[in-house]
Amino acid sequence: MLKTISHFFHGSRVSDGSDAKIGHAEGDGVTLHVQLRVLDRDPYLCLADERLRLISVFDDLRYDRADMDMLSGPMRRRVIAKLVPLGFQQVSGGVLENAALDVRMYMPKFRALGASPFDATRDTPRRPQDYYILTPTQTACQFIDHYPVDEAVTAIKALIVKHPINLLRVSDYLEKSGKHQIFAGAIGHLKFVQREAVEAEPLRSRRALR
């Protein structure tokens, strides 16, 4: 465990994608990845992971462990407004579709007040070419579940300097065995990285969407 945790502070290997459950797109999907990079120009949005097909929507700077983890109305409206110019149309409350590319974006339904952020997508199946639109905390949980621990930590560090996450909630819902417990050893380091990020610009002056 000590050898694994040491990677958190000294970098990690580059993934070959073998641990990711969703692979890179081909053809039009590659073009869409490029188009979706326009989201990164908006401080409230980012294409968080191309392989896992995750879009993160900024939530807040600071959290309490009891805070609800869900896409609020303003968060949903923000991402919808940015996806419409890319050819997506809202076909239901939580689904946007680009019919020409046969790609859908899913905003999972809010499950329950005490639901685990690791279960956010459990009841929202998707096809290999589709995307999830998630809170930063839910996005981080996808990293933890789909990547080796050292790569998950590296990905989360890159995320939290743009979109802070509820580390208290993540910690509360980690499983008591396996790689979740190895990951638990990095929580303190991630809290430090996030605290420094939110105390500096550009995050310090950012406010939750209203």
C-alpha positions as semicolon CSV with decimal commas, in nm:
position;residue;x (nm);y (nm);z (nm)
1;M;0,000;0,000;0,000
2;L;0,283;0,243;0,084
3;K;0,437;0,188;-0,257
4;T;0,105;0,262;-0,426
5;I;0,036;0,573;-0,219
6;S;0,381;0,711;-0,302
7;H;0,262;0,754;-0,662
8;F;0,013;1,017;-0,543
9;F;0,292;1,257;-0,461
10;H;0,550;1,170;-0,727
11;G;0,338;1,129;-1,039
12;S;0,199;0,819;-1,205
13;R;0,236;0,616;-1,519
14;V;0,042;0,704;-1,830
15;S;-0,254;0,475;-1,875
16;D;-0,278;0,253;-2,179
17;G;-0,654;0,253;-2,134
18;S;-0,673;-0,113;-2,036
19;D;-0,843;-0,031;-1,705
20;A;-1,101;0,201;-1,858
21;K;-1,435;0,041;-1,936
22;I;-1,518;0,284;-2,217
23;G;-1,277;0,314;-2,510
24;H;-1,191;0,594;-2,749
25;A;-1,437;0,673;-3,023
26;E;-1,369;0,618;-3,390
27;G;-1,463;0,828;-3,693
28;D;-1,720;1,094;-3,611
29;G;-1,665;1,032;-3,240
30;V;-1,310;1,164;-3,264
31;T;-1,439;1,479;-3,434
32;L;-1,698;1,519;-3,159
33;H;-1,425;1,497;-2,894
34;V;-1,254;1,790;-3,064
35;Q;-1,579;1,987;-3,081
36;L;-1,653;1,920;-2,715
37;R;-1,325;2,083;-2,618
38;V;-1,508;2,412;-2,664
39;L;-1,670;2,334;-2,328
40;D;-1,331;2,380;-2,162
41;R;-1,348;2,751;-2,249
42;D;-1,639;2,783;-2,008
43;P;-1,513;2,783;-1,645
44;Y;-1,831;2,604;-1,539
45;L;-1,792;2,312;-1,783
46;C;-1,526;2,070;-1,895
47;L;-1,481;1,753;-2,094
48;A;-1,344;1,573;-1,791
49;D;-1,247;1,246;-1,958
50;E;-1,259;1,142;-2,323
51;R;-1,220;0,769;-2,264
52;L;-1,491;0,750;-2,000
53;R;-1,697;1,011;-2,189
54;L;-1,764;1,236;-1,892
55;I;-1,863;1,602;-1,887
56;S;-1,834;1,782;-1,553
57;V;-2,042;2,084;-1,449
58;F;-1,900;2,312;-1,180
59;D;-2,094;2,281;-0,854
60;D;-1,938;2,484;-0,571
61;L;-1,612;2,578;-0,399
62;R;-1,679;2,438;-0,052
63;Y;-1,896;2,155;0,070
64;D;-2,046;1,993;0,374
65;R;-2,073;1,615;0,381
66;A;-2,455;1,648;0,397
67;D;-2,480;1,862;0,081
68;M;-2,696;1,721;-0,198
69;D;-2,494;1,594;-0,492
70;M;-2,706;1,662;-0,798
71;L;-2,723;1,867;-1,116
72;S;-2,927;2,171;-1,023
73;G;-3,154;2,354;-1,266
74;P;-2,894;2,625;-1,338
75;M;-2,624;2,360;-1,392
76;R;-2,845;2,177;-1,640
77;R;-2,936;2,495;-1,825
78;R;-2,571;2,592;-1,856
79;V;-2,461;2,269;-2,020
80;I;-2,769;2,250;-2,244
81;A;-2,703;2,603;-2,372
82;K;-2,347;2,505;-2,466
83;L;-2,440;2,175;-2,631
84;V;-2,720;2,306;-2,854
85;P;-2,475;2,490;-3,087
86;L;-2,291;2,156;-3,126
87;G;-2,601;1,994;-3,274
88;F;-2,759;1,850;-2,959
89;Q;-3,128;1,880;-2,884
90;Q;-3,304;1,799;-2,558
91;V;-3,523;1,497;-2,631
92;S;-3,633;1,441;-2,271
93;G;-3,570;1,593;-1,930
94;G;-3,231;1,431;-1,886
95;V;-3,126;1,339;-2,240
96;L;-2,973;1,543;-2,521
97;E;-2,919;1,389;-2,863
98;N;-2,718;1,467;-3,173
99;A;-2,912;1,261;-3,426
100;A;-2,661;1,317;-3,706
101;L;-2,380;1,161;-3,499
102;D;-2,607;0,914;-3,315
103;V;-2,472;1,035;-2,979
104;R;-2,665;1,105;-2,662
105;M;-2,576;1,296;-2,347
106;Y;-2,731;1,168;-2,024
107;M;-2,790;1,369;-1,708
108;P;-2,868;1,100;-1,448
109;K;-3,174;1,151;-1,232
110;F;-3,129;1,250;-0,868
111;R;-3,158;0,923;-0,678
112;A;-3,205;1,010;-0,310
113;L;-3,065;1,245;-0,049
114;G;-2,837;0,981;0,099
115;A;-2,743;0,810;-0,227
116;S;-2,379;0,733;-0,295
117;P;-2,211;0,945;-0,564
118;F;-2,057;0,618;-0,683
119;D;-2,407;0,505;-0,786
120;A;-2,498;0,816;-0,986
121;T;-2,505;0,636;-1,322
122;R;-2,624;0,297;-1,198
123;D;-2,980;0,336;-1,327
124;T;-2,883;0,523;-1,644
125;P;-2,746;0,280;-1,902
126;R;-2,579;0,419;-2,213
127;R;-2,426;0,299;-2,537
128;P;-2,048;0,304;-2,596
129;Q;-2,068;0,630;-2,795
130;D;-2,278;0,818;-2,538
131;Y;-2,174;1,056;-2,259
132;Y;-2,265;1,126;-1,898
133;I;-2,304;1,481;-1,769
134;L;-2,217;1,474;-1,399
135;T;-2,133;1,682;-1,096
136;P;-1,760;1,706;-1,022
137;T;-1,802;1,471;-0,725
138;Q;-1,978;1,209;-0,938
139;T;-1,708;1,251;-1,202
140;A;-1,436;1,185;-0,945
141;C;-1,615;0,868;-0,835
142;Q;-1,613;0,743;-1,193
143;F;-1,235;0,793;-1,200
144;I;-1,197;0,596;-0,877
145;D;-1,406;0,306;-1,006
146;H;-1,264;0,287;-1,359
147;Y;-0,893;0,362;-1,324
148;P;-0,604;0,225;-1,119
149;V;-0,567;0,418;-0,795
150;D;-0,264;0,624;-0,895
151;E;-0,426;0,729;-1,223
152;A;-0,754;0,810;-1,050
153;V;-0,571;1,039;-0,807
154;T;-0,389;1,214;-1,091
155;A;-0,716;1,263;-1,282
156;I;-0,892;1,398;-0,973
157;K;-0,608;1,642;-0,902
158;A;-0,650;1,779;-1,256
159;L;-1,026;1,806;-1,203
160;I;-1,034;1,975;-0,862
161;V;-0,821;2,271;-0,967
162;K;-1,106;2,354;-1,208
163;H;-1,411;2,193;-1,045
164;P;-1,373;2,123;-0,670
165;I;-1,540;1,808;-0,538
166;N;-1,704;1,704;-0,213
167;L;-1,415;1,502;-0,070
168;L;-1,603;1,446;0,256
169;R;-1,885;1,275;0,069
170;V;-1,645;1,070;-0,141
171;S;-1,467;0,956;0,175
172;D;-1,796;0,862;0,344
173;Y;-1,897;0,634;0,058
174;L;-1,568;0,457;-0,010
175;E;-1,597;0,082;0,027
176;K;-1,413;-0,079;0,316
177;S;-1,196;-0,302;0,101
178;G;-1,007;-0,318;-0,227
179;K;-0,877;-0,018;-0,415
180;H;-1,127;0,214;-0,245
181;Q;-0,933;0,170;0,078
182;I;-0,603;0,228;-0,101
183;F;-0,752;0,544;-0,248
184;A;-0,857;0,656;0,100
185;G;-0,489;0,714;0,173
186;A;-0,487;0,999;-0,080
187;I;-0,784;1,191;0,062
188;G;-0,568;1,410;0,286
189;H;-0,339;1,505;-0,003
190;L;-0,637;1,585;-0,226
191;K;-0,786;1,807;0,045
192;F;-0,460;2,003;0,052
193;V;-0,452;2,040;-0,328
194;Q;-0,815;2,149;-0,337
195;R;-0,779;2,395;-0,049
196;E;-0,489;2,567;-0,224
197;A;-0,688;2,582;-0,549
198;V;-1,001;2,740;-0,400
199;E;-0,798;3,000;-0,212
200;A;-0,640;3,126;-0,534
201;E;-0,768;3,270;-0,860
202;P;-0,942;3,186;-1,081
203;L;-1,146;2,971;-0,842
204;R;-1,154;3,206;-0,543
205;S;-1,398;3,451;-0,703
206;R;-1,615;3,190;-0,875
207;R;-1,967;3,135;-0,748
208;A;-2,214;2,851;-0,787
209;L;-2,458;2,886;-1,076
210;R;-2,786;3,046;-0,979
